Amino acid sequence: MRKIKLGSNGPQASAMGLGCMGMSISYGKPNDEESVATIHRALDLGVNLIVTSDAYGAGVNEALVGRALKGRRGEALIATKFGNLALGGGGANALTGGHPDYVPQACEKSLKMLGVDVIDIYGLHRVDATVPIEDTVGAMKRLVEQGKVRYLQLSEAGPDTLRRACKVHPIAALETEYSLWSRDVEHDILPACRELGIAFMAYAPLGRGFLTATMKTLDALLPTDRRRDHPRFGVENINKNKDLIAPIEAIAAAKGCAPAQVALAWLLAQGKDVVPIPGTKQRKWLEQNCAALEVQLDAADLAKLNAAFPLNAAAGTRYPEKQLKALGI
Ligand SMILES: NC(=O)c1ccc[n+]([C@@H]2O[C@H](COP(=O)([O-])OP(=O)(O)OC[C@H]3O[C@@H](n4cnc5c(N)ncnc54)[C@H](OP(=O)(O)O)[C@@H]3O)[C@@H](O)[C@H]2O)c1
C-alpha cells in the first residue's frame, strides 16, 4: 500500500483509508463480525487510516473500532471526531460541540470508547458557528500538549476557518465530501488546503455507494437506510441521477475493472494530497477499493469523466436542507 505524508506536518498514512461509519449506522444492517474482519483485512493490506467519530452511534462505532484494533494498535492511525451533536455526538450537556470546555470531555469519552490512551488524528466533525474556531482549536491544541492526541483535523470547514485554525495549530487533514458528483470543494476549499499544507481526506468518495452502480433504484436500500433522507436518493432525483452512471460503467468495462474503482481512481488522480476514505463493512468491497490504486485513468478517461460530471451534475443537494447549513463555514 502506497503511503503519503498527511499534510505538511502529519503522519505517514495509507493513500486510501477505511471509513467505518456504515459498520454501525446509516447504511444497511450492521454485521460486527464482518466489520471487524474488514478492519483486520485493511490492516493486512497496509491500510492504516481507520476513520470513525463519536457521533456514529454515540460511541458504538468507536467501540467497534477499538475492539478490532486490540492487539494491532500499532498498525493503525485512528482518526476520530467530536462535535457533531446533531448526528449523536455528545451527551446531556449544555455545551455546544465546539465549546473549549466540551472538547476535553469529548476526548476523554472517545479515548474510553476506543480503549486507547492516545488518538492519532482528532477532528472537529462540524464547525461550531457559535464559537470562534481559535477557541475550539486552542482546546484541541491543549490535548496535543497533554499527549492525548497526536494530530488535528477539521471536517467540512470553509477556507477562512482553515486559515484561522492553522494559525493556532497545524491541521493535518480536512475531512470533507468529495467525489465525481460532489465537486464543489474544487472551487476554494481544496485550493485553501493546498495553500496551507493540509491533506484532503475525501469522504463519501463513492457517492454514498451510488457511484458503484449497485444502487440505481431505491429498492437497493433498506426502508431504514439514512440515504432515503438524502435529496439525491429521493425517488425523482435517483431516477435522473442513474443516467450519470453510464460513463463510469463504460470506462470500467473498457478497463476490466469495477465502477467503484473508476470513481476512486478519478479521485486519486486529483492529487497525491487527496486521500479517499471509502466506507464499507465488507471485505470484498474493501479489497476492490484498495485495488483501485492500481487502476490508471488516462487523459481521455479523465476528460470524459470531467465532462460527464460538471459541478452540480447531480439532481438534489448532497445533504438535506437543514444539514447543509453546517457545511463550509
Ligand atoms: N466527516 C463527515 O462529516 C463524514 C460524513 C459521512 C461519511 N464520513 C466518513 O467517510 C466514510 C466514507 O463515506 P460513506 O461511507 O458515507 O460513503 P461511500 O464511501 O461513498 O459509500 C459507502 C457505501 O458504498 C458501499 N460500497 C463500498 N465499496 C463498494 C464497492 N466497491 N462496490 C459496491 N459498493 C460499495 C458500501 O456498502 P457496505 O456498507 O455494504 O459495505 C456503502 O453502502 C464513512 O464511513 C465515514 O467514516 C464522514
The ligand as a Tripos MOL2 file, in Angstrom:
@<TRIPOS>MOLECULE
LIG
   48    52     1     0     0
SMALL
NO_CHARGES

@<TRIPOS>ATOM
      1 N1        -16.8530   13.9450    8.1820 N.am      1 LIG1
      2 C1        -18.1050   13.7140    7.8550 C.2       1 LIG1
      3 O1        -18.9940   14.5470    8.0610 O.2       1 LIG1
      4 C2        -18.4600   12.4090    7.2120 C.ar      1 LIG1
      5 C3        -19.7340   12.2210    6.6310 C.ar      1 LIG1
      6 C4        -20.0060   10.9920    6.0230 C.ar      1 LIG1
      7 C5        -19.0420    9.9910    5.9930 C.ar      1 LIG1
      8 N2        -17.8220   10.2070    6.5910 N.ar      1 LIG1
      9 C6        -16.7820    9.1480    6.6210 C.3       1 LIG1
     10 O2        -16.4720    8.7720    5.2920 O.3       1 LIG1
     11 C7        -16.5830    7.3760    5.1460 C.3       1 LIG1
     12 C8        -16.9910    7.0210    3.7240 C.3       1 LIG1
     13 O3        -18.1920    7.6540    3.3390 O.3       1 LIG1
     14 P1        -19.5790    6.8890    3.2160 P.3       1 LIG1
     15 O4        -19.4500    5.5400    3.8530 O.co2     1 LIG1
     16 O5        -20.6210    7.8090    3.7110 O.co2     1 LIG1
     17 O6        -19.8140    6.7610    1.6520 O.3       1 LIG1
     18 P2        -19.0400    5.9590    0.4920 P.3       1 LIG1
     19 O7        -17.7270    5.5180    0.9660 O.co2     1 LIG1
     20 O8        -19.1070    6.8470   -0.6840 O.co2     1 LIG1
     21 O9        -20.0230    4.7190    0.2190 O.3       1 LIG1
     22 C9        -20.2750    3.7260    1.1610 C.3       1 LIG1
     23 C10       -21.3140    2.7810    0.5640 C.3       1 LIG1
     24 O10       -20.7790    2.1600   -0.5890 O.3       1 LIG1
     25 C11       -20.8050    0.7510   -0.4840 C.3       1 LIG1
     26 N3        -19.5550    0.2640   -1.0860 N.ar      1 LIG1
     27 C12       -18.2850    0.4850   -0.6770 C.ar      1 LIG1
     28 N4        -17.4030   -0.0340   -1.5550 N.ar      1 LIG1
     29 C13       -18.1320   -0.5910   -2.5340 C.ar      1 LIG1
     30 C14       -17.7900   -1.2850   -3.7310 C.ar      1 LIG1
     31 N5        -16.5280   -1.4730   -4.0970 N.pl3     1 LIG1
     32 N6        -18.8140   -1.7480   -4.5100 N.ar      1 LIG1
     33 C15       -20.1210   -1.5750   -4.1640 C.ar      1 LIG1
     34 N7        -20.4900   -0.9120   -3.0530 N.ar      1 LIG1
     35 C16       -19.5080   -0.4300   -2.2470 C.ar      1 LIG1
     36 C17       -20.9170    0.4600    0.9970 C.3       1 LIG1
     37 O11       -21.5700   -0.7560    1.1780 O.3       1 LIG1
     38 P3        -21.4280   -1.6720    2.5160 P.3       1 LIG1
     39 O12       -21.8410   -0.7700    3.6560 O.co2     1 LIG1
     40 O13       -22.3750   -2.7780    2.2550 O.co2     1 LIG1
     41 O14       -20.0390   -2.0950    2.6350 O.co2     1 LIG1
     42 C18       -21.7510    1.6500    1.4750 C.3       1 LIG1
     43 O15       -23.1160    1.4190    1.2360 O.3       1 LIG1
     44 C19       -17.6190    6.9650    6.2120 C.3       1 LIG1
     45 O16       -17.5100    5.6110    6.5690 O.3       1 LIG1
     46 C20       -17.2540    7.9050    7.3510 C.3       1 LIG1
     47 O17       -16.1650    7.3610    8.0880 O.3       1 LIG1
     48 C21       -17.5240   11.4050    7.1670 C.ar      1 LIG1
@<TRIPOS>BOND
     1     1     2 1
     2     2     3 2
     3     2     4 1
     4     4     5 ar
     5     4    48 ar
     6     5     6 ar
     7     6     7 ar
     8     7     8 ar
     9     8     9 1
    10     8    48 ar
    11     9    10 1
    12     9    46 1
    13    10    11 1
    14    11    12 1
    15    11    44 1
    16    12    13 1
    17    13    14 1
    18    14    15 2
    19    14    16 1
    20    14    17 1
    21    17    18 1
    22    18    19 2
    23    18    20 1
    24    18    21 1
    25    21    22 1
    26    22    23 1
    27    23    24 1
    28    23    42 1
    29    24    25 1
    30    25    26 1
    31    25    36 1
    32    26    27 ar
    33    26    35 ar
    34    27    28 ar
    35    28    29 ar
    36    29    30 ar
    37    29    35 ar
    38    30    31 1
    39    30    32 ar
    40    32    33 ar
    41    33    34 ar
    42    34    35 ar
    43    36    37 1
    44    36    42 1
    45    37    38 1
    46    38    39 2
    47    38    40 1
    48    38    41 1
    49    42    43 1
    50    44    45 1
    51    44    46 1
    52    46    47 1
@<TRIPOS>SUBSTRUCTURE
     1 LIG1         1 GROUP 0 **** ****
